Amino acid sequence: MSEDFLPLRDFDEIQQRVLAAAVQGDPSVISELSTVRAGLDEPYKTLAAIVCDSWLHGGFIDLAILKAKACALKVGNPGTKAQSIATVIDSLAGVPILPGGAAAYLHLLRKRIESRQLKDLKTKILAAHSDEDSTYETILHNLSKVLTSTAPTLDRKLPDNELKGLPEYVRSLELKSNGGDFTGLNTGFDHLNRVCNGLGAGFHVIAAEPGAGKTTFAWQIANNVANLAKVPVIYINYEQSKAELREKTLSRKTCIDTRHFRRGKLALEDPINKPKILAALGEYAIEIAPHTTIVEADEKTTAFEIEMIVQGVLKKAGATSCLLVVDYLQLIPLSIDQVKSASNAMDRVTANVSALRRIARKLNVSVLAICSENRAGYKKKNLSVFKETGNIEYGADTASLLKTSKTPGTEEYRCLDLHVVKNRNGETARIGYKFYQKTARFVEVDKSALDPEDDAE
């Protein structure tokens, strides 16, 4: 900027110089007027609107036509004498604009408008929570109102400035300010909720070796979320049928061995079991089934198809969030286009991790993916389990390993530990569970820090 323009600090004079350049037909200034005019004082705000309209329809500025449009208008700021817009046009038409001056004045104008907006916003925010007796919720509510009603008068080009997204963030704070221990979806497991802040929108992965109970664990979480959070739950299952999952729920609720449901050894008219089964069916039908969608996935159920399913369920339920469980990650097929660029299994997992993360971010979804461990990781309890299995260890918001515990079990249950080895927004921890395999039930028992030796590669 030339030093000739730096001493110009009076806002009224800056507005005059910018409008003078516009009235005299400077196309670079006129093209910018639409983005700054809402921050101008009168009469320059009205004049800017007339100039922009004339330029839009004619592609040039004719002073005679400009004054004809403005001759009947008289505008002034509160407390000042109204001026004829036509008179203002006459006064500005004779203002000399030095080479480069228009751009310099426009730059000063933008900075001054931004400064005034910021000062005004700070004043309103301070007023919104000036009452010492206001509760936290009241302050957030008032702040949200201020931000929602204070639209920036500078029209930004992409990307949007941060102020535009702040009202929605404040509204999310209001929803979170409930005094609870966590803000994500309720998994039904207290320690897990506190460690991971519930299941928040994002990508969460649980790995385990075969037979460790990872499907039973994920399905129990899905049932708990449906019952407690009352949001849609979508269970994408590549291995088990709907009947097998239903059997797990009934077994857990009745404490009847799942094998009795599966092998036909259950006498439904049994006077002891019949009331249990009817009660469990009633609970499932009322508390879980209305919020749950089970998809028996196949070779056509790609990540893209999963996204379409989620969008459809959210739309049908009129919901803004949900839990998506994928059982399991390594079995998601690739689309025809993706197959061409995926040379191995690692490429396939990497592509699907990226797709699930995109679904979580785009649709505000909590994604819980079950993952198989690589054989080298069976005895490990750290992130190395995920190495060479795609970018899971980098892309996951939380990553957990379900492992056999050092605590001995009994004939009735096995002791398992869930090692939360990555937690983007919280602590890592070891959470102990009793796994009643015959009745498909996990019971949470304790929580502690991860063992130091588990961190060794």
Secondary structure, DSSP 4 states (H G I P E B T S, - for coil): --TTTTT---HHHHHHHHHHHHHTT-HHHHHHHHHHGGGSPTTHHHHHHHHHHHHHHHSS--HHHHHHHHTT-EE--TTS--EEHHHHHHHHHT----TTHHHHHHHHHHHHHHHHHHHHHHHHHHHHT--TT--HHHHHHHHHHHHHH---SS-PPSSPPHHHHHHHHHHHHHHH-S--S--SB--S-HHHHHHHTSB-SEEEEEEE-TTS-HHHHHHHHHHHHHHHT---EEEEESSS-HHHHHHHHHHHHHT--HHHHHHT---TT-TTHHHHHHHHHHHIIIIIGGGEEEEE--TT--HHHHHHHHHHHHHHHT-S-EEEEEE-GGGPPPPHHHHHH--SHHHHHHHHHHHHHHHHHHHTEEEEEEEEPPGGGTT--SGGGGTTSSSHHHH-SEEEEEEE-SS---SS-EEEEEEEEEETTS--EEEEEEEEGGGTEEEEEEEEPPPGGGG--
